[in-house]
Amino acid sequence: MGENNAIERMTVTVTREMAHTMRSALNEGAYASSSEIIREALRDWQHKRKLRATELETLRADIAVADRDIAEGRVDTFDVNRIAERGQKILQSRSRS
């Protein structure tokens, strides 16, 4: 096994509700062990963290573009109604897809 796959034993404390949910999943046969449940939860958590990091990078890049546009005078008059209408059109087009 590679160093990244080395196993380390940890103790995890969960709420009673979480423990009940885990026991139910085990009793139903959805998982073979509580460790399997925790590993899946951690994989999901890692995936969410990566997605958030990507979203944050995208947001920072968008802000940098906006900052450059402002610095170079590429700006329009701020019109809340126009922005709201544009957002509604975008949402409507997405809901049709």
Biopython code that builds the backbone (N, CA, C, O; Angstrom):
import numpy as np
from Bio.PDB.StructureBuilder import StructureBuilder

atoms = [
    (1, "MET", "N", (0.829, -1.187, 0.000)),
    (1, "MET", "CA", (0.000, 0.000, 0.000)),
    (1, "MET", "C", (0.863, 1.236, 0.000)),
    (1, "MET", "O", (1.875, 1.291, 0.698)),
    (2, "GLY", "N", (0.471, 2.239, -0.782)),
    (2, "GLY", "CA", (1.201, 3.496, -0.785)),
    (2, "GLY", "C", (0.965, 4.252, 0.503)),
    (2, "GLY", "O", (0.031, 3.962, 1.252)),
    (3, "GLU", "N", (1.820, 5.223, 0.750)),
    (3, "GLU", "CA", (1.714, 5.991, 1.986)),
    (3, "GLU", "C", (0.370, 6.708, 2.098)),
    (3, "GLU", "O", (-0.160, 6.849, 3.201)),
    (4, "ASN", "N", (-0.191, 7.162, 0.974)),
    (4, "ASN", "CA", (-1.483, 7.845, 1.000)),
    (4, "ASN", "C", (-2.629, 6.915, 1.371)),
    (4, "ASN", "O", (-3.680, 7.377, 1.816)),
    (5, "ASN", "N", (-2.441, 5.609, 1.194)),
    (5, "ASN", "CA", (-3.487, 4.641, 1.496)),
    (5, "ASN", "C", (-3.279, 3.948, 2.829)),
    (5, "ASN", "O", (-4.015, 3.020, 3.164)),
    (6, "ALA", "N", (-2.281, 4.386, 3.601)),
    (6, "ALA", "CA", (-2.044, 3.780, 4.903)),
    (6, "ALA", "C", (-3.276, 3.990, 5.772)),
    (6, "ALA", "O", (-3.930, 5.030, 5.698)),
    (7, "ILE", "N", (-3.579, 3.008, 6.583)),
    (7, "ILE", "CA", (-4.770, 3.071, 7.429)),
    (7, "ILE", "C", (-4.395, 3.622, 8.792)),
    (7, "ILE", "O", (-3.389, 3.231, 9.384)),
    (8, "GLU", "N", (-5.215, 4.529, 9.275)),
    (8, "GLU", "CA", (-5.023, 5.094, 10.608)),
    (8, "GLU", "C", (-6.331, 4.953, 11.366)),
    (8, "GLU", "O", (-7.393, 5.319, 10.864)),
    (9, "ARG", "N", (-6.251, 4.432, 12.553)),
    (9, "ARG", "CA", (-7.443, 4.239, 13.375)),
    (9, "ARG", "C", (-7.771, 5.540, 14.099)),
    (9, "ARG", "O", (-6.892, 6.177, 14.679)),
    (10, "MET", "N", (-9.051, 5.929, 14.061)),
    (10, "MET", "CA", (-9.504, 7.141, 14.743)),
    (10, "MET", "C", (-10.803, 6.832, 15.478)),
    (10, "MET", "O", (-11.540, 5.918, 15.110)),
    (11, "THR", "N", (-11.063, 7.598, 16.508)),
    (11, "THR", "CA", (-12.335, 7.511, 17.210)),
    (11, "THR", "C", (-13.160, 8.725, 16.813)),
    (11, "THR", "O", (-12.679, 9.858, 16.858)),
    (12, "VAL", "N", (-14.401, 8.479, 16.424)),
    (12, "VAL", "CA", (-15.277, 9.556, 15.979)),
    (12, "VAL", "C", (-16.517, 9.565, 16.866)),
    (12, "VAL", "O", (-17.104, 8.516, 17.131)),
    (13, "THR", "N", (-16.908, 10.740, 17.318)),
    (13, "THR", "CA", (-18.112, 10.890, 18.125)),
    (13, "THR", "C", (-19.205, 11.495, 17.256)),
    (13, "THR", "O", (-18.980, 12.490, 16.566)),
    (14, "VAL", "N", (-20.392, 10.889, 17.294)),
    (14, "VAL", "CA", (-21.522, 11.386, 16.508)),
    (14, "VAL", "C", (-22.726, 11.577, 17.429)),
    (14, "VAL", "O", (-22.763, 11.052, 18.542)),
    (15, "THR", "N", (-23.699, 12.329, 16.951)),
    (15, "THR", "CA", (-24.922, 12.525, 17.732)),
    (15, "THR", "C", (-25.709, 11.218, 17.788)),
    (15, "THR", "O", (-25.465, 10.304, 17.000)),
    (16, "ARG", "N", (-26.649, 11.136, 18.716)),
    (16, "ARG", "CA", (-27.495, 9.934, 18.806)),
    (16, "ARG", "C", (-28.270, 9.719, 17.514)),
    (16, "ARG", "O", (-28.420, 8.591, 17.046)),
    (17, "GLU", "N", (-28.758, 10.809, 16.948)),
    (17, "GLU", "CA", (-29.515, 10.700, 15.702)),
    (17, "GLU", "C", (-28.644, 10.124, 14.587)),
    (17, "GLU", "O", (-29.089, 9.258, 13.833)),
    (18, "MET", "N", (-27.401, 10.606, 14.482)),
    (18, "MET", "CA", (-26.489, 10.076, 13.463)),
    (18, "MET", "C", (-26.190, 8.604, 13.725)),
    (18, "MET", "O", (-26.156, 7.797, 12.796)),
    (19, "ALA", "N", (-25.974, 8.256, 14.996)),
    (19, "ALA", "CA", (-25.692, 6.858, 15.346)),
    (19, "ALA", "C", (-26.880, 5.979, 14.973)),
    (19, "ALA", "O", (-26.699, 4.884, 14.441)),
    (20, "HIS", "N", (-28.081, 6.447, 15.248)),
    (20, "HIS", "CA", (-29.290, 5.694, 14.896)),
    (20, "HIS", "C", (-29.378, 5.504, 13.378)),
    (20, "HIS", "O", (-29.678, 4.411, 12.898)),
    (21, "THR", "N", (-29.117, 6.566, 12.640)),
    (21, "THR", "CA", (-29.158, 6.492, 11.177)),
    (21, "THR", "C", (-28.119, 5.500, 10.663)),
    (21, "THR", "O", (-28.391, 4.719, 9.751)),
    (22, "MET", "N", (-26.929, 5.538, 11.258)),
    (22, "MET", "CA", (-25.876, 4.602, 10.844)),
    (22, "MET", "C", (-26.287, 3.163, 11.152)),
    (22, "MET", "O", (-26.131, 2.281, 10.307)),
    (23, "ARG", "N", (-26.815, 2.919, 12.361)),
    (23, "ARG", "CA", (-27.240, 1.564, 12.722)),
    (23, "ARG", "C", (-28.341, 1.072, 11.777)),
    (23, "ARG", "O", (-28.346, -0.090, 11.371)),
    (24, "SER", "N", (-29.259, 1.956, 11.435)),
    (24, "SER", "CA", (-30.333, 1.575, 10.505)),
    (24, "SER", "C", (-29.757, 1.152, 9.158)),
    (24, "SER", "O", (-30.171, 0.142, 8.590)),
    (25, "ALA", "N", (-28.801, 1.929, 8.650)),
    (25, "ALA", "CA", (-28.174, 1.590, 7.364)),
    (25, "ALA", "C", (-27.443, 0.253, 7.455)),
    (25, "ALA", "O", (-27.470, -0.540, 6.514)),
    (26, "LEU", "N", (-26.796, 0.008, 8.585)),
    (26, "LEU", "CA", (-26.099, -1.269, 8.779)),
    (26, "LEU", "C", (-27.098, -2.420, 8.847)),
    (26, "LEU", "O", (-26.895, -3.457, 8.214)),
    (27, "ASN", "N", (-28.176, -2.244, 9.612)),
    (27, "ASN", "CA", (-29.190, -3.297, 9.753)),
    (27, "ASN", "C", (-29.890, -3.599, 8.436)),
    (27, "ASN", "O", (-30.297, -4.735, 8.191)),
    (28, "GLU", "N", (-30.031, -2.583, 7.587)),
    (28, "GLU", "CA", (-30.662, -2.773, 6.279)),
    (28, "GLU", "C", (-29.712, -3.425, 5.279)),
    (28, "GLU", "O", (-30.132, -3.846, 4.201)),
    (29, "GLY", "N", (-28.432, -3.508, 5.640)),
    (29, "GLY", "CA", (-27.452, -4.104, 4.746)),
    (29, "GLY", "C", (-26.889, -3.140, 3.719)),
    (29, "GLY", "O", (-26.205, -3.554, 2.783)),
    (30, "ALA", "N", (-27.173, -1.856, 3.889)),
    (30, "ALA", "CA", (-26.667, -0.867, 2.934)),
    (30, "ALA", "C", (-25.153, -0.709, 3.053)),
    (30, "ALA", "O", (-24.484, -0.350, 2.084)),
    (31, "TYR", "N", (-24.623, -0.975, 4.232)),
    (31, "TYR", "CA", (-23.183, -0.870, 4.489)),
    (31, "TYR", "C", (-22.749, -2.071, 5.312)),
    (31, "TYR", "O", (-23.540, -2.636, 6.067)),
    (32, "ALA", "N", (-21.485, -2.457, 5.163)),
    (32, "ALA", "CA", (-20.953, -3.596, 5.903)),
    (32, "ALA", "C", (-20.450, -3.198, 7.284)),
    (32, "ALA", "O", (-20.408, -4.027, 8.193)),
    (33, "SER", "N", (-20.066, -1.923, 7.448)),
    (33, "SER", "CA", (-19.520, -1.482, 8.735)),
    (33, "SER", "C", (-19.709, 0.021, 8.900)),
    (33, "SER", "O", (-19.944, 0.744, 7.932)),
    (34, "SER", "N", (-19.601, 0.472, 10.141)),
    (34, "SER", "CA", (-19.682, 1.914, 10.391)),
    (34, "SER", "C", (-18.493, 2.623, 9.749)),
    (34, "SER", "O", (-18.614, 3.773, 9.327)),
    (35, "SER", "N", (-17.358, 1.955, 9.672)),
    (35, "SER", "CA", (-16.188, 2.547, 9.011)),
    (35, "SER", "C", (-16.476, 2.830, 7.542)),
    (35, "SER", "O", (-16.040, 3.845, 6.999)),
    (36, "GLU", "N", (-17.210, 1.929, 6.909)),
    (36, "GLU", "CA", (-17.565, 2.122, 5.503)),
    (36, "GLU", "C", (-18.443, 3.372, 5.345)),
    (36, "GLU", "O", (-18.278, 4.134, 4.392)),
    (37, "ILE", "N", (-19.365, 3.574, 6.275)),
    (37, "ILE", "CA", (-20.229, 4.763, 6.239)),
    (37, "ILE", "C", (-19.391, 6.025, 6.394)),
    (37, "ILE", "O", (-19.562, 6.987, 5.645)),
    (38, "ILE", "N", (-18.490, 6.020, 7.363)),
    (38, "ILE", "CA", (-17.636, 7.187, 7.619)),
    (38, "ILE", "C", (-16.747, 7.470, 6.413)),
    (38, "ILE", "O", (-16.578, 8.627, 6.027)),
    (39, "ARG", "N", (-16.175, 6.421, 5.815)),
    (39, "ARG", "CA", (-15.317, 6.626, 4.640)),
    (39, "ARG", "C", (-16.100, 7.259, 3.492)),
    (39, "ARG", "O", (-15.600, 8.162, 2.822)),
    (40, "GLU", "N", (-17.330, 6.785, 3.263)),
    (40, "GLU", "CA", (-18.144, 7.375, 2.194)),
    (40, "GLU", "C", (-18.462, 8.837, 2.507)),
    (40, "GLU", "O", (-18.401, 9.694, 1.626)),
    (41, "ALA", "N", (-18.799, 9.113, 3.756)),
    (41, "ALA", "CA", (-19.098, 10.495, 4.149)),
    (41, "ALA", "C", (-17.880, 11.388, 3.944)),
    (41, "ALA", "O", (-18.015, 12.525, 3.494)),
    (42, "LEU", "N", (-16.704, 10.887, 4.269)),
    (42, "LEU", "CA", (-15.482, 11.672, 4.091)),
    (42, "LEU", "C", (-15.162, 11.893, 2.618)),
    (42, "LEU", "O", (-14.699, 12.968, 2.239)),
    (43, "ARG", "N", (-15.404, 10.885, 1.787)),
    (43, "ARG", "CA", (-15.200, 11.074, 0.340)),
    (43, "ARG", "C", (-16.142, 12.153, -0.191)),
    (43, "ARG", "O", (-15.734, 13.002, -0.983)),
    (44, "ASP", "N", (-17.403, 12.118, 0.247)),
    (44, "ASP", "CA", (-18.360, 13.156, -0.166)),
    (44, "ASP", "C", (-17.899, 14.528, 0.310)),
    (44, "ASP", "O", (-17.978, 15.503, -0.438)),
    (45, "TRP", "N", (-17.424, 14.610, 1.537)),
    (45, "TRP", "CA", (-16.938, 15.867, 2.113)),
    (45, "TRP", "C", (-15.745, 16.396, 1.317)),
    (45, "TRP", "O", (-15.672, 17.588, 1.017)),
    (46, "GLN", "N", (-14.812, 15.506, 0.977)),
    (46, "GLN", "CA", (-13.656, 15.918, 0.180)),
    (46, "GLN", "C", (-14.104, 16.450, -1.178)),
    (46, "GLN", "O", (-13.585, 17.457, -1.661)),
    (47, "HIS", "N", (-15.063, 15.772, -1.784)),
    (47, "HIS", "CA", (-15.578, 16.206, -3.086)),
    (47, "HIS", "C", (-16.199, 17.600, -2.972)),
    (47, "HIS", "O", (-15.949, 18.459, -3.819)),
    (48, "LYS", "N", (-16.998, 17.829, -1.941)),
    (48, "LYS", "CA", (-17.613, 19.148, -1.738)),
    (48, "LYS", "C", (-16.556, 20.222, -1.530)),
    (48, "LYS", "O", (-16.687, 21.333, -2.045)),
    (49, "ARG", "N", (-15.520, 19.900, -0.784)),
    (49, "ARG", "CA", (-14.446, 20.876, -0.555)),
    (49, "ARG", "C", (-13.770, 21.258, -1.869)),
    (49, "ARG", "O", (-13.469, 22.429, -2.101)),
    (50, "LYS", "N", (-13.533, 20.265, -2.727)),
    (50, "LYS", "CA", (-12.919, 20.551, -4.025)),
    (50, "LYS", "C", (-13.838, 21.427, -4.874)),
    (50, "LYS", "O", (-13.382, 22.364, -5.530)),
    (51, "LEU", "N", (-15.140, 21.115, -4.858)),
    (51, "LEU", "CA", (-16.092, 21.925, -5.619)),
    (51, "LEU", "C", (-16.111, 23.364, -5.112)),
    (51, "LEU", "O", (-16.108, 24.306, -5.905)),
    (52, "ARG", "N", (-16.130, 23.533, -3.786)),
    (52, "ARG", "CA", (-16.126, 24.882, -3.218)),
    (52, "ARG", "C", (-14.860, 25.628, -3.602)),
    (52, "ARG", "O", (-14.910, 26.818, -3.915)),
    (53, "ALA", "N", (-13.730, 24.941, -3.581)),
    (53, "ALA", "CA", (-12.464, 25.582, -3.952)),
    (53, "ALA", "C", (-12.501, 26.024, -5.413)),
    (53, "ALA", "O", (-12.044, 27.118, -5.746)),
    (54, "THR", "N", (-13.042, 25.176, -6.279)),
    (54, "THR", "CA", (-13.162, 25.521, -7.695)),
    (54, "THR", "C", (-14.097, 26.712, -7.881)),
    (54, "THR", "O", (-13.802, 27.626, -8.652)),
    (55, "GLU", "N", (-15.226, 26.699, -7.171)),
    (55, "GLU", "CA", (-16.168, 27.821, -7.262)),
    (55, "GLU", "C", (-15.522, 29.112, -6.781)),
    (55, "GLU", "O", (-15.734, 30.174, -7.367)),
    (56, "LEU", "N", (-14.735, 29.024, -5.717)),
    (56, "LEU", "CA", (-14.057, 30.204, -5.191)),
    (56, "LEU", "C", (-13.029, 30.734, -6.193)),
    (56, "LEU", "O", (-12.916, 31.945, -6.384)),
    (57, "GLU", "N", (-12.284, 29.834, -6.830)),
    (57, "GLU", "CA", (-11.319, 30.253, -7.859)),
    (57, "GLU", "C", (-12.032, 30.962, -9.006)),
    (57, "GLU", "O", (-11.561, 31.988, -9.498)),
    (58, "THR", "N", (-13.167, 30.411, -9.431)),
    (58, "THR", "CA", (-13.950, 31.019, -10.508)),
    (58, "THR", "C", (-14.440, 32.398, -10.102)),
    (58, "THR", "O", (-14.366, 33.341, -10.889)),
    (59, "LEU", "N", (-14.938, 32.520, -8.881)),
    (59, "LEU", "CA", (-15.414, 33.813, -8.386)),
    (59, "LEU", "C", (-14.282, 34.831, -8.338)),
    (59, "LEU", "O", (-14.462, 35.984, -8.730)),
    (60, "ARG", "N", (-13.122, 34.406, -7.860)),
    (60, "ARG", "CA", (-11.970, 35.317, -7.814)),
    (60, "ARG", "C", (-11.567, 35.766, -9.216)),
    (60, "ARG", "O", (-11.231, 36.931, -9.427)),
    (61, "ALA", "N", (-11.600, 34.844, -10.168)),
    (61, "ALA", "CA", (-11.263, 35.196, -11.553)),
    (61, "ALA", "C", (-12.282, 36.184, -12.113)),
    (61, "ALA", "O", (-11.911, 37.134, -12.803)),
    (62, "ASP", "N", (-13.563, 35.966, -11.822)),
    (62, "ASP", "CA", (-14.607, 36.892, -12.282)),
    (62, "ASP", "C", (-14.418, 38.273, -11.667)),
    (62, "ASP", "O", (-14.600, 39.287, -12.340)),
    (63, "ILE", "N", (-14.057, 38.312, -10.400)),
    (63, "ILE", "CA", (-13.815, 39.598, -9.733)),
    (63, "ILE", "C", (-12.619, 40.303, -10.361)),
    (63, "ILE", "O", (-12.639, 41.520, -10.545)),
    (64, "ALA", "N", (-11.580, 39.542, -10.690)),
    (64, "ALA", "CA", (-10.397, 40.137, -11.327)),
    (64, "ALA", "C", (-10.766, 40.744, -12.682)),
    (64, "ALA", "O", (-10.297, 41.830, -13.025)),
    (65, "VAL", "N", (-11.602, 40.050, -13.448)),
    (65, "VAL", "CA", (-12.054, 40.578, -14.741)),
    (65, "VAL", "C", (-12.843, 41.862, -14.519)),
    (65, "VAL", "O", (-12.649, 42.848, -15.230)),
    (66, "ALA", "N", (-13.730, 41.847, -13.537)),
    (66, "ALA", "CA", (-14.530, 43.046, -13.243)),
    (66, "ALA", "C", (-13.638, 44.206, -12.817)),
    (66, "ALA", "O", (-13.852, 45.344, -13.234)),
    (67, "ASP", "N", (-12.645, 43.919, -11.992)),
    (67, "ASP", "CA", (-11.714, 44.973, -11.565)),
    (67, "ASP", "C", (-10.980, 45.579, -12.759)),
    (67, "ASP", "O", (-10.806, 46.795, -12.834)),
    (68, "ARG", "N", (-10.546, 44.720, -13.698)),
    (68, "ARG", "CA", (-9.866, 45.226, -14.899)),
    (68, "ARG", "C", (-10.818, 46.069, -15.746)),
    (68, "ARG", "O", (-10.444, 47.122, -16.263)),
    (69, "ASP", "N", (-12.053, 45.589, -15.879)),
    (69, "ASP", "CA", (-13.045, 46.350, -16.650)),
    (69, "ASP", "C", (-13.271, 47.725, -16.036)),
    (69, "ASP", "O", (-13.347, 48.720, -16.756)),
    (70, "ILE", "N", (-13.377, 47.789, -14.729)),
    (70, "ILE", "CA", (-13.569, 49.075, -14.049)),
    (70, "ILE", "C", (-12.357, 49.966, -14.270)),
    (70, "ILE", "O", (-12.495, 51.144, -14.598)),
    (71, "ALA", "N", (-11.172, 49.401, -14.090)),
    (71, "ALA", "CA", (-9.936, 50.178, -14.247)),
    (71, "ALA", "C", (-9.791, 50.728, -15.663)),
    (71, "ALA", "O", (-9.243, 51.813, -15.857)),
    (72, "GLU", "N", (-10.283, 49.977, -16.654)),
    (72, "GLU", "CA", (-10.159, 50.395, -18.051)),
    (72, "GLU", "C", (-11.400, 51.128, -18.557)),
    (72, "GLU", "O", (-11.513, 51.414, -19.749)),
    (73, "GLY", "N", (-12.330, 51.432, -17.653)),
    (73, "GLY", "CA", (-13.498, 52.219, -18.029)),
    (73, "GLY", "C", (-14.580, 51.469, -18.772)),
    (73, "GLY", "O", (-15.466, 52.090, -19.360)),
    (74, "ARG", "N", (-14.532, 50.158, -18.759)),
    (74, "ARG", "CA", (-15.564, 49.358, -19.437)),
    (74, "ARG", "C", (-16.699, 49.048, -18.450)),
    (74, "ARG", "O", (-16.864, 47.916, -17.995)),
    (75, "VAL", "N", (-17.466, 50.086, -18.141)),
    (75, "VAL", "CA", (-18.572, 49.915, -17.193)),
    (75, "VAL", "C", (-19.833, 50.569, -17.741)),
    (75, "VAL", "O", (-19.763, 51.499, -18.544)),
    (76, "ASP", "N", (-20.975, 50.080, -17.304)),
    (76, "ASP", "CA", (-22.274, 50.643, -17.673)),
    (76, "ASP", "C", (-22.908, 51.261, -16.438)),
    (76, "ASP", "O", (-22.453, 51.067, -15.311)),
    (77, "THR", "N", (-23.953, 51.997, -16.681)),
    (77, "THR", "CA", (-24.747, 52.531, -15.585)),
    (77, "THR", "C", (-25.398, 51.365, -14.852)),
    (77, "THR", "O", (-25.899, 50.430, -15.477)),
    (78, "PHE", "N", (-25.386, 51.424, -13.547)),
    (78, "PHE", "CA", (-25.956, 50.364, -12.719)),
    (78, "PHE", "C", (-27.471, 50.488, -12.720)),
    (78, "PHE", "O", (-28.016, 51.482, -12.239)),
    (79, "ASP", "N", (-28.148, 49.488, -13.255)),
    (79, "ASP", "CA", (-29.607, 49.495, -13.330)),
    (79, "ASP", "C", (-30.122, 48.187, -12.734)),
    (79, "ASP", "O", (-30.066, 47.135, -13.371)),
    (80, "VAL", "N", (-30.622, 48.269, -11.509)),
    (80, "VAL", "CA", (-31.074, 47.078, -10.788)),
    (80, "VAL", "C", (-32.169, 46.347, -11.554)),
    (80, "VAL", "O", (-32.148, 45.118, -11.635)),
    (81, "ASN", "N", (-33.109, 47.069, -12.108)),
    (81, "ASN", "CA", (-34.212, 46.429, -12.839)),
    (81, "ASN", "C", (-33.707, 45.658, -14.047)),
    (81, "ASN", "O", (-34.164, 44.546, -14.310)),
    (82, "ARG", "N", (-32.768, 46.240, -14.783)),
    (82, "ARG", "CA", (-32.210, 45.556, -15.952)),
    (82, "ARG", "C", (-31.484, 44.280, -15.523)),
    (82, "ARG", "O", (-31.594, 43.243, -16.176)),
    (83, "ILE", "N", (-30.750, 44.370, -14.431)),
    (83, "ILE", "CA", (-30.026, 43.200, -13.925)),
    (83, "ILE", "C", (-31.016, 42.118, -13.497)),
    (83, "ILE", "O", (-30.820, 40.944, -13.810)),
    (84, "ALA", "N", (-32.072, 42.502, -12.787)),
    (84, "ALA", "CA", (-33.082, 41.536, -12.339)),
    (84, "ALA", "C", (-33.769, 40.870, -13.528)),
    (84, "ALA", "O", (-33.986, 39.658, -13.518)),
    (85, "GLU", "N", (-34.110, 41.645, -14.543)),
    (85, "GLU", "CA", (-34.743, 41.088, -15.741)),
    (85, "GLU", "C", (-33.820, 40.098, -16.436)),
    (85, "GLU", "O", (-34.250, 39.030, -16.873)),
    (86, "ARG", "N", (-32.569, 40.459, -16.531)),
    (86, "ARG", "CA", (-31.593, 39.565, -17.171)),
    (86, "ARG", "C", (-31.470, 38.266, -16.378)),
    (86, "ARG", "O", (-31.414, 37.182, -16.958)),
    (87, "GLY", "N", (-31.428, 38.379, -15.051)),
    (87, "GLY", "CA", (-31.354, 37.189, -14.203)),
    (87, "GLY", "C", (-32.574, 36.303, -14.365)),
    (87, "GLY", "O", (-32.448, 35.080, -14.425)),
    (88, "GLN", "N", (-33.754, 36.906, -14.435)),
    (88, "GLN", "CA", (-34.984, 36.138, -14.637)),
    (88, "GLN", "C", (-34.948, 35.390, -15.969)),
    (88, "GLN", "O", (-35.362, 34.232, -16.041)),
    (89, "LYS", "N", (-34.461, 36.039, -17.013)),
    (89, "LYS", "CA", (-34.370, 35.388, -18.324)),
    (89, "LYS", "C", (-33.415, 34.198, -18.272)),
    (89, "LYS", "O", (-33.685, 33.145, -18.850)),
    (90, "ILE", "N", (-32.304, 34.379, -17.578)),
    (90, "ILE", "CA", (-31.333, 33.282, -17.450)),
    (90, "ILE", "C", (-31.963, 32.113, -16.706)),
    (90, "ILE", "O", (-31.833, 30.965, -17.131)),
    (91, "LEU", "N", (-32.647, 32.398, -15.593)),
    (91, "LEU", "CA", (-33.296, 31.336, -14.821)),
    (91, "LEU", "C", (-34.362, 30.622, -15.641)),
    (91, "LEU", "O", (-34.471, 29.397, -15.587)),
    (92, "GLN", "N", (-35.144, 31.377, -16.394)),
    (92, "GLN", "CA", (-36.181, 30.773, -17.226)),
    (92, "GLN", "C", (-35.580, 29.882, -18.301)),
    (92, "GLN", "O", (-36.112, 28.808, -18.583)),
    (93, "SER", "N", (-34.481, 30.312, -18.903)),
    (93, "SER", "CA", (-33.857, 29.495, -19.948)),
    (93, "SER", "C", (-33.270, 28.219, -19.361)),
    (93, "SER", "O", (-33.271, 27.180, -20.021)),
    (94, "ARG", "N", (-32.771, 28.281, -18.131)),
    (94, "ARG", "CA", (-32.222, 27.082, -17.480)),
    (94, "ARG", "C", (-33.325, 26.107, -17.102)),
    (94, "ARG", "O", (-33.137, 24.894, -17.194)),
    (95, "SER", "N", (-34.466, 26.619, -16.679)),
    (95, "SER", "CA", (-35.550, 25.730, -16.257)),
    (95, "SER", "C", (-36.186, 25.012, -17.442)),
    (95, "SER", "O", (-36.813, 23.968, -17.265)),
    (96, "ARG", "N", (-36.036, 25.551, -18.632)),
    (96, "ARG", "CA", (-36.569, 24.904, -19.834)),
    (96, "ARG", "C", (-35.665, 23.778, -20.313)),
    (96, "ARG", "O", (-36.114, 22.874, -21.018)),
    (97, "SER", "N", (-34.390, 23.831, -19.932)),
    (97, "SER", "CA", (-33.430, 22.838, -20.423)),
    (97, "SER", "C", (-33.578, 21.532, -19.714)),
    (97, "SER", "O", (-32.847, 20.585, -20.005)),
]
sb = StructureBuilder()
sb.init_structure("model")
sb.init_model(0)
sb.init_chain("A")
sb.init_seg("    ")
for serial, (resi, resn, name, xyz) in enumerate(atoms, 1):
    if name == "N":
        sb.init_residue(resn, " ", resi, " ")
    sb.init_atom(name, np.array(xyz, "f"), 0.0, 1.0, " ", f" {name:<3s}", serial, name[0])
structure = sb.get_structure()
